[in-house]
Amino acid sequence: MRIVRHDRNHPYAVKLGELKGINAITNDPKLLNYEIHLCACGLSQHKPFCDGSHAKTANEEEGKIYIYDKDGVRHEAINEYSD
């Protein structure tokens, strides 16, 4: 088992038009304005893309550690580690 810490509760939004060198590939405004959302909470079943699973983290309490099981159910962990 591996435990990975994720502190962010919303995805990273990447607008294709902001990527370095994209203008060498396309100048289509529709593509340049297109956004992809990358998972930052660690719960998405479609990594690296966000599937909205971060909504489960909305009411987590600051300073507590949570474990989400394979069904996405949250459990509070014993916090023996701190920053």
MOSUL-V969636 format. One record per helix or strand of 2 or more residues. SS is the DSSP state (A for helix, B for strand). FROM is the first residue (numbers start at 1). TO is the last residue. If there is no record, write none. Layout:
ss: [SS:SS]
from: [FROM:FROM]
to: [TO:TO]
This chain:
ss: [B:A:A:A:B:A:B:B]
from: [12:16:22:29:35:53:65:74]
to: [15:18:24:32:38:57:68:77]
